[in-house]
Amino acid sequence: MLALATSEGLCALEYCQSARLGLWEQRQSRWFPDSKLVSSDHPHLTDCQQWLAAYFESQWDHLPNVQLDQRGTPFELQVWQSMLGIPRGQTRTYKQIAVGLGNANASRAVGNASRRNPISLIVPCHRVIGSSASLTGYGGGLANKNFLLMHENWQNDLIGL
């Protein structure tokens, strides 16, 4: 994965796949044209590394706070904020998010905003699923989406939640 930060916070945590990196390049030119982006030796990136280590070690109570520098359209920012509210081990449908934002007909727009989420994992777009409870679209691939959902849920399965 590629992690980038500004002085304001983490602005990208992207899978290193050509389609995702192409989206990031578009976002960078639109939302960060004059920002200095760093990819190493920066406190926001250290926080991100610590978050990832705790996440993949299932240390849910020890996930550090990562300051985010999210930039997007007002609608994208609303969708990403909504995703941040989805608890680990739970999912929401695109429609549920659209309804929560006050527009039941915006499911497709929510999907597009989700696709443009530049901060994977931390902004948990992998927790958003299709209305039939199907795994639909994920920038990191459906196998990774499935893995992340299973990873987040395994303790719940063990204790019967």
C-alpha positions as CSV (number, residue, x, y, z in Angstrom):
1,M,0.0,0.0,0.0
2,L,1.0,3.6,-0.6
3,A,0.6,6.0,2.3
4,L,1.0,9.7,1.9
5,A,0.6,12.6,4.3
6,T,0.5,16.4,4.4
7,S,1.3,18.5,7.4
8,E,-2.4,18.3,8.2
9,G,-2.7,14.5,8.3
10,L,-2.8,11.3,6.4
11,C,-4.3,11.9,2.9
12,A,-3.9,8.6,1.2
13,L,-3.7,4.9,2.1
14,E,-4.0,3.3,-1.3
15,Y,-3.6,-0.2,-2.8
16,C,-0.7,-0.2,-5.2
17,Q,-2.8,-1.2,-8.2
18,S,-2.8,0.8,-11.4
19,A,-6.5,1.7,-11.3
20,R,-6.2,2.9,-7.7
21,L,-3.0,4.8,-8.3
22,G,-4.6,6.5,-11.3
23,L,-7.5,7.6,-9.2
24,W,-5.1,9.0,-6.6
25,E,-3.2,10.9,-9.3
26,Q,-6.4,12.6,-10.3
27,R,-7.3,13.4,-6.7
28,Q,-3.8,14.7,-6.1
29,S,-3.9,17.2,-9.0
30,R,-7.4,18.3,-8.0
31,W,-7.3,18.4,-4.2
32,F,-3.5,18.7,-3.3
33,P,-2.0,20.7,-6.2
34,D,0.2,22.9,-4.0
35,S,0.6,20.6,-1.0
36,K,3.9,19.0,-0.1
37,L,3.2,15.2,0.2
38,V,5.5,12.9,2.1
39,S,5.7,9.2,2.0
40,S,8.3,8.5,4.7
41,D,9.6,9.7,8.0
42,H,6.6,11.8,9.1
43,P,4.5,11.6,12.4
44,H,1.2,11.1,10.5
45,L,2.8,8.2,8.6
46,T,4.2,6.7,11.9
47,D,0.7,6.9,13.3
48,C,-0.7,5.1,10.2
49,Q,2.0,2.4,10.5
50,Q,1.0,1.9,14.2
51,W,-2.6,1.8,13.3
52,L,-2.0,-0.8,10.6
53,A,0.1,-3.0,13.0
54,A,-2.6,-2.8,15.7
55,Y,-5.4,-3.5,13.2
56,F,-3.8,-6.6,11.7
57,E,-2.8,-7.8,15.2
58,S,-6.5,-7.5,16.1
59,Q,-5.7,-5.0,18.9
60,W,-9.0,-3.3,18.5
61,D,-8.7,-1.3,21.8
62,H,-5.3,0.0,20.9
63,L,-5.9,1.5,17.4
64,P,-4.1,4.9,17.6
65,N,-5.8,8.0,16.4
66,V,-4.6,8.9,12.9
67,Q,-5.1,12.6,11.9
68,L,-6.7,12.6,8.5
69,D,-6.5,15.2,5.7
70,Q,-9.6,14.3,3.7
71,R,-10.4,16.5,0.7
72,G,-13.2,15.9,-1.6
73,T,-16.6,17.2,-2.6
74,P,-19.0,18.0,0.2
75,F,-20.9,14.8,-0.7
76,E,-17.8,12.6,-0.7
77,L,-16.8,14.0,2.7
78,Q,-20.3,13.2,4.1
79,V,-20.1,9.6,2.8
80,W,-16.6,9.1,4.2
81,Q,-17.7,10.5,7.5
82,S,-20.6,8.1,7.5
83,M,-18.2,5.2,6.8
84,L,-16.1,6.2,9.8
85,G,-19.2,5.6,11.9
86,I,-19.6,2.0,10.9
87,P,-18.4,-0.1,13.8
88,R,-15.9,-2.9,13.3
89,G,-17.7,-6.2,12.7
90,Q,-20.7,-4.5,11.1
91,T,-21.6,-3.5,7.6
92,R,-23.9,-1.0,6.0
93,T,-25.4,-1.0,2.5
94,Y,-24.9,1.8,0.0
95,K,-28.7,2.5,0.4
96,Q,-28.5,2.7,4.2
97,I,-25.8,5.3,3.9
98,A,-27.8,7.2,1.3
99,V,-30.8,7.2,3.5
100,G,-28.7,8.3,6.5
101,L,-27.6,11.2,4.4
102,G,-31.2,12.1,3.6
103,N,-31.4,10.9,0.0
104,A,-32.7,7.3,-0.4
105,N,-32.1,7.6,-4.2
106,A,-28.3,8.3,-3.8
107,S,-27.1,4.7,-3.5
108,R,-25.1,4.9,-6.8
109,A,-23.6,8.3,-5.7
110,V,-22.6,6.7,-2.4
111,G,-20.9,3.9,-4.4
112,N,-19.0,6.4,-6.5
113,A,-17.9,8.3,-3.3
114,S,-16.8,5.0,-1.8
115,R,-14.8,4.2,-4.9
116,R,-13.0,7.5,-4.5
117,N,-12.1,7.0,-0.8
118,P,-8.4,7.6,-0.8
119,I,-7.8,6.3,2.8
120,S,-8.5,2.6,2.7
121,L,-9.0,0.6,5.8
122,I,-9.0,3.6,8.2
123,V,-12.0,5.0,6.4
124,P,-13.7,1.6,6.2
125,C,-15.3,1.5,2.8
126,H,-14.8,-2.3,2.9
127,R,-17.7,-2.3,5.4
128,V,-20.1,-1.1,2.7
129,I,-21.9,-3.9,0.9
130,G,-24.6,-4.3,-1.7
131,S,-28.3,-4.3,-0.8
132,S,-28.5,-8.1,-1.2
133,A,-25.7,-8.4,1.4
134,S,-23.3,-9.1,-1.5
135,L,-19.7,-8.0,-1.6
136,T,-19.6,-5.4,-4.3
137,G,-16.8,-3.3,-5.6
138,Y,-13.7,-2.7,-3.6
139,G,-10.5,-0.9,-4.8
140,G,-8.3,-3.6,-3.2
141,G,-10.3,-6.4,-4.8
142,L,-13.2,-8.5,-3.5
143,A,-10.9,-11.1,-2.0
144,N,-9.3,-8.4,0.2
145,K,-12.7,-7.0,1.1
146,N,-13.8,-10.5,2.2
147,F,-10.6,-11.0,4.1
148,L,-10.9,-7.6,6.0
149,L,-14.6,-8.3,6.9
150,M,-13.6,-11.8,8.2
151,H,-10.6,-10.4,10.0
152,E,-12.8,-7.9,11.8
153,N,-15.5,-10.4,12.6
154,W,-13.5,-13.4,13.8
155,Q,-13.5,-12.4,17.5
156,N,-17.2,-11.7,17.3
157,D,-17.8,-15.2,15.9
158,L,-15.7,-16.7,18.8
159,I,-17.7,-15.0,21.5
160,G,-21.1,-15.4,19.9
161,L,-21.7,-11.7,19.2
